[in-house]
Amino acid sequence: MAFEAKAGPSWKRGDERGLLSLLDAGKVTRAYGIYTGTRAQRLGPVEVVPVRLFLRRLRDGELLRS
């Protein structure tokens, strides 16, 4: 599992390049982008989520189950 965090309120297409390279190399099986915005989205195999949603899912153990 890999995580990339951005301090900004927007996630631009292409910000997930590092995560995609880890997925493509087989080093991880899941990848998450975390940012301070409000909209969850999926960019190919990368799930991009607002930090509040990420923390809730982490607290509830959802990331370990999926």
N, CA and C of each residue as an Amber inpcrd file, in Angstrom:
protein
   198
   0.8500000  -1.1540000   0.0000000   0.0000000   0.0000000   0.0000000
   0.9060000   1.2300000   0.0000000   0.5590000   2.2120000  -0.8370000
   1.3440000   3.4470000  -0.9110000   0.4130000   4.6430000  -0.7490000
   0.9650000   5.7060000  -0.1660000   0.2080000   6.9300000   0.0660000
   1.0160000   8.1120000  -0.4190000   0.3280000   9.0700000  -1.0100000
   0.9600000  10.3390000  -1.3510000   0.0380000  11.4340000  -0.8580000
   0.5990000  12.3740000  -0.1160000  -0.2020000  13.4500000   0.4700000
   0.1700000  14.7870000  -0.1470000  -0.8530000  15.6000000  -0.3840000
  -0.6810000  16.9540000  -0.9010000  -1.3020000  17.9290000   0.0900000
  -0.6490000  19.0370000   0.3440000  -1.1640000  20.0270000   1.2830000
  -2.2290000  20.9190000   0.6460000  -2.3410000  20.8890000  -0.6580000
  -3.2600000  21.7840000  -1.3560000  -4.6710000  21.2540000  -1.4720000
  -5.6100000  22.1400000  -1.8120000  -7.0190000  21.7780000  -1.9270000
  -7.4020000  21.1680000  -3.2760000  -6.4390000  20.9860000  -4.1690000
  -6.7810000  20.3850000  -5.4610000  -5.7800000  19.2790000  -5.7930000
  -6.3020000  18.2700000  -6.4670000  -5.4680000  17.1710000  -6.9640000
  -5.5490000  17.2400000  -8.4720000  -4.4330000  17.5520000  -9.0970000
  -4.4090000  17.6890000 -10.5490000  -4.0610000  16.3560000 -11.1940000
  -4.6680000  16.1070000 -12.3420000  -4.3510000  14.9030000 -13.1110000
  -2.8520000  14.8920000 -13.3440000  -2.2130000  13.8270000 -13.0250000
  -0.7650000  13.7230000 -13.1610000  -0.0590000  13.7280000 -11.8130000
  -0.7330000  14.2190000 -10.7700000  -0.1300000  14.2160000  -9.4380000
   0.0780000  12.7910000  -8.9280000  -0.6010000  11.8560000  -9.5490000
  -0.5080000  10.4570000  -9.1060000   0.5970000   9.6750000  -9.8220000
   1.4350000  10.3300000 -10.5930000   2.4870000   9.6430000 -11.3650000
   3.3800000   8.7470000 -10.5140000   3.8080000   9.2360000  -9.3690000
   4.6730000   8.4380000  -8.4970000   3.9800000   7.1850000  -8.0050000
   2.7030000   7.3280000  -7.6480000   1.9310000   6.1700000  -7.2000000
   1.7530000   5.1650000  -8.3300000   1.4850000   5.6610000  -9.5230000
   1.3210000   4.7680000 -10.6760000   2.6050000   4.0010000 -10.9750000
   3.7420000   4.6470000 -10.8200000   4.9980000   3.9470000 -11.0900000
   5.2350000   2.8280000 -10.0730000   4.8450000   3.0480000  -8.8160000
   4.9590000   1.9850000  -7.8080000   4.0240000   0.8200000  -8.1240000
   2.8070000   1.1440000  -8.5590000   1.8510000   0.0990000  -8.9430000
   2.3560000  -0.6780000 -10.1540000   2.8130000   0.0530000 -11.1690000
   3.2890000  -0.5870000 -12.3980000   4.4990000  -1.5000000 -12.1470000
   5.3440000  -1.1120000 -11.2010000   6.5340000  -1.9090000 -10.8890000
   6.2020000  -3.0990000  -9.9850000   4.9550000  -3.1860000  -9.5290000
   4.5550000  -4.2900000  -8.6710000   5.0360000  -4.1570000  -7.2330000
   5.4890000  -2.9690000  -6.8530000   5.9850000  -2.7630000  -5.4910000
   4.8500000  -2.6250000  -4.4770000   3.6740000  -2.2060000  -4.9400000
   2.4920000  -2.0860000  -4.0810000   1.2810000  -2.5910000  -4.8520000
   0.2210000  -2.9220000  -4.1260000  -1.0020000  -3.3860000  -4.7830000
  -2.1360000  -2.3640000  -4.6930000  -1.9990000  -1.3990000  -3.7980000
  -3.0040000  -0.3360000  -3.6730000  -2.3050000   0.9970000  -3.4670000
  -2.9380000   2.0730000  -3.9660000  -2.3380000   3.3970000  -3.8470000
  -3.4180000   4.4370000  -3.5720000  -3.0910000   5.3360000  -2.6570000
  -4.0180000   6.3910000  -2.2530000  -3.3470000   7.7470000  -2.3460000
  -4.0630000   8.6920000  -2.9060000  -3.6650000  10.0870000  -2.8660000
  -4.5200000  10.7630000  -1.8060000  -3.9040000  11.5760000  -0.9810000
  -4.6040000  12.2460000   0.1110000  -4.3670000  13.7350000  -0.0490000
  -5.4390000  14.5170000   0.0260000  -5.2880000  15.9600000  -0.1350000
  -6.3200000  16.6980000   0.7060000  -6.2010000  18.0180000   0.7840000
  -7.0790000  18.8000000   1.6590000  -8.3660000  19.2420000   0.9760000
  -8.6140000  18.7610000  -0.2070000  -9.8530000  19.0940000  -0.9200000
 -11.0510000  18.3580000  -0.3360000 -12.1630000  18.3850000  -1.0740000
 -13.4150000  17.8260000  -0.5530000 -13.9820000  16.6800000  -1.3860000
 -13.4250000  16.4030000  -2.5400000 -14.0150000  15.4310000  -3.4580000
 -13.1700000  14.1640000  -3.5650000 -13.7940000  13.0140000  -3.3540000
 -13.1240000  11.7340000  -3.5600000 -13.2200000  11.3860000  -5.0470000
 -12.1820000  10.7870000  -5.5860000 -12.1840000  10.4150000  -7.0050000
 -11.2520000   9.2360000  -7.2240000 -11.4530000   8.5430000  -8.3040000
 -10.5730000   7.4410000  -8.6810000  -9.9160000   7.8330000  -9.9970000
  -8.5940000   7.7730000 -10.0060000  -7.8210000   8.0620000 -11.2130000
  -7.1130000   6.7720000 -11.6060000  -7.8030000   5.9900000 -12.4110000
  -7.2870000   4.6680000 -12.7490000  -7.2530000   3.8280000 -11.4860000
  -6.1140000   3.2280000 -11.1640000  -6.0270000   2.3820000  -9.9730000
  -5.7750000   3.1720000  -8.6770000  -5.6220000   4.4880000  -8.7780000
  -5.3210000   5.3140000  -7.6080000  -6.6080000   5.9410000  -7.0770000
  -6.8440000   5.7500000  -5.7890000  -7.9920000   6.3830000  -5.1480000
  -7.5080000   7.6540000  -4.4650000  -8.1180000   8.7800000  -4.8310000
  -7.7600000  10.0750000  -4.2640000  -8.8850000  10.4960000  -3.3240000
  -8.5250000  10.7690000  -2.0680000  -9.5400000  11.0780000  -1.0680000
  -9.1460000  12.2870000  -0.2340000 -10.1500000  13.0450000   0.2290000
  -9.8680000  14.1420000   1.1590000  -9.2870000  13.5870000   2.4610000
  -8.4490000  14.3570000   3.1010000  -7.7640000  13.8920000   4.3090000
  -8.7480000  13.4720000   5.3960000  -9.8470000  14.1720000   5.5580000
 -10.8300000  13.7930000   6.5910000 -11.4270000  12.4100000   6.3110000
 -11.7420000  12.1340000   5.0520000 -12.2690000  10.8230000   4.6920000
 -11.2130000   9.7450000   4.8970000  -9.9860000  10.0400000   4.5120000
  -8.9000000   9.0820000   4.6930000  -8.7240000   8.7320000   6.1740000
  -8.7150000   9.7380000   7.0320000  -8.5320000   9.5010000   8.4620000
  -9.6980000   8.7090000   9.0550000 -10.9160000   8.9920000   8.6050000
 -12.0660000   8.2280000   9.0840000 -11.9450000   6.7630000   8.6720000
 -11.5950000   6.5380000   7.4030000 -11.4530000   5.1650000   6.9140000
 -10.3100000   4.4350000   7.6030000  -9.2340000   5.1510000   7.9070000
  -8.1140000   4.5620000   8.6290000  -8.5520000   4.1880000  10.0490000
  -9.2440000   5.0890000  10.7260000  -9.7350000   4.8390000  12.0890000
 -10.6690000   3.6460000  12.1310000 -11.5600000   3.5500000  11.1250000
 -12.5490000   2.4810000  11.0940000 -11.9980000   1.1530000  10.5720000
 -10.7410000   1.1320000  10.1750000 -10.1120000  -0.1000000   9.7030000
 -10.4800000  -0.4630000   8.2760000 -11.1170000   0.4360000   7.5520000
 -11.5600000   0.1260000   6.1860000 -10.3950000  -0.0630000   5.2230000
  -9.2940000   0.6040000   5.4420000  -8.1650000   0.4860000   4.5150000
  -7.5190000  -0.8860000   4.6050000  -7.5690000  -1.4920000   5.7560000
  -6.9680000  -2.8150000   5.9280000  -7.8330000  -3.9110000   5.3520000
  -9.1340000  -3.6570000   5.2440000 -10.0630000  -4.6710000   4.7240000
 -10.1650000  -4.6710000   3.2070000  -9.9270000  -3.5160000   2.5950000
 -10.1710000  -3.4420000   1.1470000  -9.0170000  -3.9690000   0.3400000
